[in-house]
């Protein structure tokens, strides 16, 4: 067994301006399981938005103890998700994320990878749900323009796997149009704020095939 995780897309070196590469792909089950911890996902997210920072600052941001944050940061570093940043002294070393996004297999023939990916997907979905609930609870505090601009809804479509893949690719291309603003604040319009866009599409197994068509015929 290798001592280091298998990362099929190793991040490139951080650019001179400190901007990390776009994505790191995890395929080692150990790395997938390690990343599924809610505190670790929170730390990676915070580092991507507000890093670099020390374990002490991480504790202030998460409400965890300094010792706990230090441990989780070391575990994330073990699997290539964070690294020690330049500067700092002694234990007050700053940490930074190694990439702006994390990617992992949507399907694998390896049962251990499939199981670990499934666990990570579930953990991420739970985190999404918690963030959406918090956003909805605080929505009334937003200016009217932002309340009217926010989106919340769903759509039913009949698609093939290839069509769904293509739809996702087109959505990603559209969103990438704005990604440069993440690294360069000068590109952001004055009224721009950080917006979380969730992309969730799944085969709806709760509604049996033909039920919708049958309902439509009954309404005629």
VOBALO-262840 format. One line per 10 residues: number of its first residue (from 1); their letters; for each residue x, y, z of C-alpha. Coordinates in steps of 0.2 Angstrom, whole numbers, padded with zeros to 4 digits. Layout:
<sites>
NUM> a> X/Y/Z  ...
</sites>
This chain:
<sites>
1> xxxxxxxxxx> 0000/0000/0000  0007/0017/-0004  0010/0029/0010  0003/0044/0000  -0014/0045/-0008  -0018/0042/-0026  -0023/0059/-0033  -0026/0057/-0052  -0026/0076/-0054  -0012/0083/-0044
11> xxxxxxxxxx> -0013/0102/-0041  -0001/0113/-0051  0010/0124/-0041  0002/0139/-0034  0004/0154/-0045  0015/0169/-0040  0000/0179/-0035  -0005/0165/-0023  -0020/0158/-0033  -0022/0139/-0031
21> xxxxxxxxxx> -0025/0128/-0046  -0044/0125/-0051  -0046/0107/-0045  -0039/0092/-0036  -0046/0075/-0039  -0047/0062/-0026  -0048/0043/-0030  -0040/0035/-0014  -0054/0028/-0003  -0044/0035/0012
31> xxxxxxxxxx> -0043/0052/0005  -0062/0052/0001  -0066/0046/0019  -0055/0059/0027  -0063/0073/0017  -0080/0067/0022  -0078/0074/0040  -0089/0089/0042  -0076/0099/0051  -0063/0096/0037
41> xxxxxxxxxx> -0075/0101/0023  -0078/0117/0033  -0060/0120/0035  -0056/0117/0017  -0070/0129/0012  -0065/0143/0024  -0047/0141/0017  -0053/0143/-0001  -0063/0158/0004  -0053/0167/0017
51> xxxxxxxxxx> -0036/0158/0019  -0022/0157/0022  -0024/0156/0041  -0017/0147/0056  -0025/0134/0067  -0029/0147/0080  -0039/0157/0067  -0047/0141/0061  -0053/0138/0079  -0061/0156/0080
61> xxxxxxxxxx> -0070/0153/0063  -0077/0136/0067  -0079/0136/0085  -0068/0120/0087  -0053/0119/0098  -0036/0124/0092  -0030/0106/0095  -0044/0099/0085  -0042/0111/0070  -0023/0108/0070
71> xxxxxxxxxx> -0027/0089/0069  -0039/0091/0055  -0028/0102/0045  -0014/0089/0047  -0026/0076/0040  -0031/0086/0026  -0013/0090/0022  -0009/0071/0022  -0021/0069/0007  -0016/0084/-0002
81> xxxxxxxxxx> -0031/0095/0001  -0021/0109/0011  -0003/0113/0014  0008/0124/0025  0009/0142/0017  0024/0153/0018  0027/0164/0034  0022/0161/0052  0033/0155/0066  0033/0139/0077
91> xxxxxxxxxx> 0015/0132/0079  0007/0148/0072  0010/0142/0054  -0003/0147/0041  -0012/0134/0030  -0019/0136/0013  -0030/0126/0001  -0021/0117/-0013  -0035/0120/-0025  -0051/0129/-0028
101> xxxxxxxxxx> -0062/0114/-0030  -0062/0095/-0025  -0067/0082/-0038  -0070/0063/-0035  -0077/0048/-0045  -0095/0048/-0049  -0094/0029/-0052  -0080/0016/-0049  -0079/-0002/-0052  -0068/-0003/-0036
111> xxxxxxxxxx> -0080/-0007/-0022  -0069/0003/-0009  -0069/0018/-0020  -0088/0017/-0024  -0092/0015/-0005  -0080/0030/0000  -0087/0041/-0014  -0105/0037/-0009  -0101/0042/0009  -0093/0058/0004
121> xxxxxxxxxx> -0108/0062/-0008  -0120/0060/0007  -0109/0071/0018  -0108/0084/0005  -0127/0083/0002  -0130/0085/0021  -0119/0100/0021  -0128/0108/0007  -0144/0105/0015  -0138/0114/0031
131> xxxxxxxxxx> -0131/0129/0021  -0148/0131/0012  -0158/0130/0028  -0147/0144/0036  -0148/0155/0020  -0167/0153/0020  -0168/0157/0038  -0158/0173/0036  -0166/0178/0019  -0177/0191/0026
141> xxxxxxxxxx> -0162/0201/0031  -0156/0203/0013  -0160/0219/0002  -0175/0217/-0009  -0164/0215/-0025  -0155/0200/-0018  -0171/0192/-0011  -0179/0194/-0029  -0163/0187/-0037  -0161/0172/-0027
151> xxxxxxxxxx> -0167/0156/-0035  -0176/0141/-0027  -0185/0128/-0037  -0184/0112/-0047  -0188/0106/-0064  -0193/0089/-0071  -0185/0084/-0087  -0184/0068/-0098  -0166/0065/-0102  -0154/0052/-0107
161> xxxxxxxxxx> -0138/0049/-0097  -0128/0058/-0112  -0140/0072/-0112  -0139/0075/-0093  -0120/0074/-0095  -0120/0087/-0109  -0132/0098/-0099  -0120/0098/-0084  -0105/0102/-0095  -0115/0117/-0103
171> xxxxxxxxxx> -0119/0123/-0085  -0101/0122/-0080  -0095/0132/-0095  -0108/0146/-0091  -0102/0147/-0073  -0084/0147/-0077  -0087/0164/-0086  -0087/0172/-0069  -0073/0162/-0060  -0060/0174/-0064
181> xxxxxxxxxx> -0068/0186/-0051  -0064/0173/-0037  -0046/0176/-0039  -0046/0195/-0044  -0057/0206/-0034  -0054/0220/-0047  -0065/0211/-0059  -0080/0211/-0048  -0094/0224/-0051  -0096/0235/-0036
191> xxxxxxxxxx> -0113/0226/-0031  -0106/0209/-0033  -0107/0197/-0018  -0102/0179/-0015  -0116/0168/-0021  -0117/0149/-0019  -0124/0140/-0034  -0129/0122/-0031  -0129/0110/-0046  -0140/0095/-0042
201> xxxxxxxxxx> -0148/0083/-0054  -0153/0065/-0051  -0164/0051/-0057  -0181/0053/-0049  -0185/0036/-0042  -0199/0042/-0031  -0211/0044/-0046  -0215/0028/-0055  -0213/0029/-0074  -0230/0034/-0082
211> xxxxxxxxxx> -0237/0041/-0067  -0236/0059/-0073  -0242/0054/-0090  -0257/0045/-0082  -0261/0061/-0072  -0260/0072/-0087  -0273/0061/-0096  -0284/0061/-0081  -0285/0080/-0081  -0291/0081/-0099
</sites>
